[in-house]
């Protein structure tokens, strides 16, 4: 009976799909990269970004199953070009940086769309709220260098960004455009 159970266990383990080997790691050149956002305030457009963030990226177009990315953003590093707005972004009505110092995007999968275009599926965690986020991006790999660009719309209110009177969308709209431009070395 033990031999039969052992043989069954071996057969079951052999039938399990093998986990994909991890894709190669990439090191982001932060001086040549940025995570930015754009919105409007009272109808006037403004652009901003984050000064501090980390990215752990493993990617291979030929091994999407072994590819992954985790990006952690220091919310206190948000800037918009206006000192009063920048100070307000740190407060509880917005990013609430003391309670939620990091925003994180963690991928769970990738899909090739053709022509250097891809789609990352993952989860964005911001202000303690985790929501699925699909990130379309383009990627050009030349030798050991990769350049990635992405643009996605994020509904700020789904994450609680904009509390109290800032929940209204007449001054600042709900959707915020997030743009990413990364240069990395393998």
C-alpha positions as CSV (number, residue, x, y, z in Angstrom):
1,X,0.0,0.0,0.0
2,X,2.8,2.4,0.8
3,X,4.4,1.8,-2.5
4,X,1.2,2.4,-4.3
5,X,0.8,5.8,-2.4
6,X,4.4,6.7,-3.1
7,X,3.9,5.9,-6.8
8,X,0.7,8.0,-6.9
9,X,2.4,10.9,-5.2
10,X,5.3,10.8,-7.8
11,X,2.7,10.7,-10.7
12,X,0.8,13.7,-9.2
13,X,3.9,15.8,-8.7
14,X,5.1,15.0,-12.3
15,X,1.7,16.1,-13.6
16,X,1.9,19.5,-12.0
17,X,2.9,22.3,-14.3
18,X,6.5,23.5,-13.8
19,X,6.8,27.0,-12.5
20,X,8.4,29.3,-15.0
21,X,12.0,30.3,-14.4
22,X,12.4,33.9,-13.4
23,X,13.0,36.4,-16.2
24,X,16.2,38.4,-16.0
25,X,16.4,41.4,-13.6
26,X,16.6,45.0,-14.9
27,X,18.1,47.9,-13.1
28,X,16.2,51.2,-13.6
29,X,18.2,54.3,-14.5
30,X,16.3,56.7,-12.2
31,X,17.9,59.8,-13.7
32,X,16.4,58.9,-17.1
33,X,13.1,57.7,-15.7
34,X,10.0,59.2,-14.2
35,X,6.5,58.5,-12.8
36,X,4.3,61.5,-13.5
37,X,0.6,62.5,-13.1
38,X,-1.6,65.1,-14.8
39,X,-4.9,66.6,-13.8
40,X,-6.7,69.9,-13.7
41,X,-7.5,72.3,-10.8
42,X,-10.4,74.6,-11.6
43,X,-10.0,73.9,-15.3
44,X,-6.3,74.7,-15.3
45,X,-4.0,71.8,-16.2
46,X,-1.1,70.8,-14.0
47,X,1.6,68.1,-14.1
48,X,3.3,66.5,-11.2
49,X,5.2,63.4,-10.3
50,X,7.0,61.4,-7.6
51,X,10.7,62.1,-6.7
52,X,11.3,58.9,-4.8
53,X,10.3,55.3,-5.9
54,X,11.8,51.9,-6.3
55,X,11.2,49.3,-9.0
56,X,12.1,45.6,-8.9
57,X,11.6,44.4,-12.5
58,X,12.1,41.0,-14.1
59,X,11.0,40.9,-17.7
60,X,11.6,38.8,-20.8
61,X,9.3,39.1,-23.8
62,X,9.9,35.4,-24.4
63,X,9.2,34.4,-20.8
64,X,6.1,36.4,-19.7
65,X,5.2,33.7,-17.2
66,X,8.5,34.3,-15.4
67,X,8.2,38.1,-15.6
68,X,7.2,40.3,-12.7
69,X,7.4,43.9,-11.4
70,X,6.9,45.6,-8.1
71,X,7.0,49.4,-7.9
72,X,6.9,51.2,-4.6
73,X,6.3,54.9,-4.6
74,X,7.1,57.2,-1.6
75,X,3.8,59.3,-1.5
76,X,5.5,62.1,0.4
77,X,7.7,62.7,-2.6
78,X,4.7,63.9,-4.7
79,X,5.3,67.3,-6.4
80,X,3.1,69.4,-8.7
81,X,5.0,72.6,-9.2
82,X,3.0,74.6,-6.7
83,X,4.2,74.7,-3.1
84,X,0.8,75.0,-1.5
85,X,-0.6,72.1,-3.6
86,X,2.5,70.1,-2.8
87,X,2.0,70.6,0.9
88,X,-1.7,69.7,0.6
89,X,-0.9,66.5,-1.2
90,X,0.8,65.1,1.9
91,X,-2.2,65.9,4.1
92,X,-5.0,63.4,5.2
93,X,-7.4,64.7,2.5
94,X,-5.1,63.5,-0.2
95,X,-2.2,61.0,0.1
96,X,-2.2,61.0,3.9
97,X,1.5,60.3,3.9
98,X,1.8,59.6,7.6
99,X,-0.8,56.9,7.5
100,X,0.0,55.6,4.0
101,X,3.7,56.4,3.2
102,X,3.8,54.0,0.2
103,X,1.8,53.3,-2.9
104,X,2.6,49.9,-4.6
105,X,1.9,48.4,-7.9
106,X,2.5,44.6,-8.1
107,X,2.0,42.7,-11.3
108,X,0.4,39.3,-11.5
109,X,0.8,38.7,-15.2
110,X,1.8,40.1,-18.6
111,X,0.3,39.7,-22.1
112,X,1.9,40.5,-25.4
113,X,-0.2,42.7,-27.7
114,X,2.2,42.7,-30.7
115,X,4.4,45.4,-32.1
116,X,6.3,46.0,-28.9
117,X,3.1,46.6,-27.0
118,X,2.3,44.7,-23.8
119,X,-0.2,44.7,-21.0
120,X,0.6,44.2,-17.3
121,X,-2.2,43.0,-15.0
122,X,-1.7,43.8,-11.4
123,X,-2.9,45.4,-8.2
124,X,-2.4,49.1,-7.2
125,X,-2.5,49.7,-3.4
126,X,-2.9,53.4,-2.5
127,X,-4.2,54.9,0.8
128,X,-4.8,51.3,2.1
129,X,-7.1,50.5,-0.8
130,X,-6.1,47.7,-3.3
131,X,-7.7,47.6,-6.7
132,X,-6.9,45.8,-9.9
133,X,-5.1,47.9,-12.5
134,X,-4.3,47.0,-16.1
135,X,-1.3,48.9,-17.4
136,X,-0.7,49.0,-21.2
137,X,2.8,49.8,-22.1
138,X,5.3,49.8,-25.0
139,X,8.8,48.4,-24.7
140,X,11.8,48.7,-26.9
141,X,14.8,46.5,-26.0
142,X,18.1,47.3,-27.7
143,X,21.0,45.1,-26.5
144,X,21.0,45.3,-22.7
145,X,18.9,48.5,-22.5
146,X,15.1,48.7,-22.3
147,X,12.9,51.8,-22.7
148,X,9.3,51.4,-21.4
149,X,6.5,54.0,-21.7
150,X,3.0,53.7,-20.3
151,X,-0.1,55.8,-19.7
152,X,-3.1,54.9,-17.6
153,X,-6.1,56.6,-16.1
154,X,-6.6,56.1,-12.4
155,X,-9.8,57.0,-10.6
156,X,-8.5,58.8,-7.5
157,X,-11.8,58.5,-5.6
158,X,-11.7,54.7,-5.8
159,X,-8.6,54.9,-3.6
160,X,-9.9,57.7,-1.3
161,X,-7.5,60.3,-2.8
162,X,-9.5,63.5,-2.2
163,X,-11.5,63.5,1.1
164,X,-14.2,65.8,2.4
165,X,-14.9,68.7,0.0
166,X,-12.3,67.2,-2.4
167,X,-14.6,64.3,-3.1
168,X,-16.5,66.6,-5.4
169,X,-15.2,66.6,-9.0
170,X,-16.1,70.1,-10.0
171,X,-12.7,71.5,-9.1
172,X,-10.5,68.4,-9.5
173,X,-11.8,65.6,-11.7
174,X,-11.8,62.0,-10.6
175,X,-9.7,60.5,-13.3
176,X,-6.0,61.3,-13.1
177,X,-3.6,60.4,-15.9
178,X,-0.5,58.6,-14.8
179,X,2.5,58.4,-17.2
180,X,5.6,56.3,-16.8
181,X,8.8,56.4,-18.7
182,X,11.5,54.0,-17.6
183,X,15.0,53.3,-18.9
184,X,16.6,50.2,-17.6
185,X,19.7,48.0,-18.0
186,X,19.9,44.2,-17.9
